[in-house]
Amino acid sequence: MRAMNADQFLALAEALRSYAQHSGRDTNASSLFVHAMLMRAIQVDRVEQPKRDEAKRKAA
């Protein structure tokens, strides 16, 4: 399963807010849910810094 890109995530967030608004539900709760899921995805998908070569580090 591939991770969602930013455009897909924003589209999902907008769809959830729209659904909440049209169904009379709390749009703040919808936004909070989207925020929580985004923060969870960011924490899980940490990007490791590239390791520099020792020779390059000494030359710099």
C-alpha positions, 0 to 999 in steps of 0.5 A: 500500500502506497502512502498518500501524497499531499494532494490526495491528503488535502482532497480527503480532508476537504471531502471530510469537511464538506461531508461534515458541513452538509450532514450537520456534523461538527466541522471542527471534529472533522478537521481535528481528525484530519490533523491527528491522522496527518501528524500520525503519518508524519511521525511514522514516516520519518525520513532518515538523513543521508549519511555522508561519506567520511572522505567527503566529510574530511575534505569539507 
